Amino acid sequence: MRRIVIGLAATIALAGCGGGTGENENISVPEATSTPVAAASAPAGKQWVDTVEQTAQGGFRMGNPDAPIKLVEYGSRTCSHCAAFALTGFEPLKAYVASGKVSYEFRDFLLNPIDLGASLLGRCAGPGPFFPILDQMYQQQQQILENGPKEGDPFFEKVKSMTPPQQIAAAAERYGYLEFVKQRGVSEAQARQCLTDEAAAKALVERNQADAKKYNIPGTPTFILNDKVLENVGTWPQVEAALKGAGA
C-alpha cells in the first residue's frame, strides 16, 4: 500500500482541478455531423438512465452500452469545477442518455489522498447507486471539505503512526465521507472493508497513471468523446455543444 501512496503522489503531479477548463481558450469540439444519430429504445421495462455497469476501464457507465456517442468524464470528487459540472449538467445530460444515442461514463481521477477514500466509498455499493451517490457527493462537496482538519489540528500527528490504509480510512471518516455513505445504505463494516481494499486502491492509482499518460489529462474535469479528448471543455454548455456536434 505504501507504493500505492507513492503512485498517487505521482498522479497528483500530473494534473489539477480545473486544468482542462480554460474559459478563454479555443474549444475543440467535433464538427457537426450531416446526419443526426438515431435514437435507440431501451429493453422492455427498462430505461437507459437506470442501466449502469462498471466498465473494464474501471469507470461506471450509464446508458446504452452500444451508444454511438460515448462520453467519458475524468473527474475528482474534491474538485470544485467537477462539482459545478455535475450541478449544472447532470440532469440535462441524462436526457441525452435516455435517448439511447449517448452513454456517459465517469472515471474517478485522483488529485489528492482524500479523493482515494471518497472514490473507494463512492463505488462501494456497486453500479446501482453509483451515480446518485456521486451526484450527492458533489452537491455536498463544500460542506464535506469544510470538515477537514485545519493547520495545527492533532489529527495530523495522530495519523503519522498509522499505516497507509488506516490513514485513508481516518481521513474519510474525518471529512465525513464514511458517515455520508452510511446514510445511503452502506453498512459501516462494508464501508471500512472498501476503504482498506488494497487491490481496489492499487487498481485506481494504476489506471489513473495509465490514462493520464494516454490522454495527457491536464486536469479535472476532462472529457473524452468517442476516444478523443475535448480540449478546453469543462462546462455543461461546452459539453452539450460537443454532443450536438457528434449528432446527439
Buried (B, 14 or more C-beta within 10 A) or exposed (E): BEEBBEBBEEBBEBBBBBBBBBEEEEBBBBEEEEEEBEEBEBEEEEEBBEBBBBBEEBBBBBBBEEBBBBBBBBBBBBBBBBBBBBBBBBEEBBEBBBBBBBBBBBBBBBBBBBBBBBBBBBBBBEBEBBBEBBBBBBBBBEEBBEEBBEEEEEEEEEBEEEEBBBBBBBBBBBBBBBBBBBEBEBEEEBBBEBBBBEEBBBEBBBBBBEBBEEBEBBBBBBBBBEEBBBBBBBBBEBBBBBBBBBBB
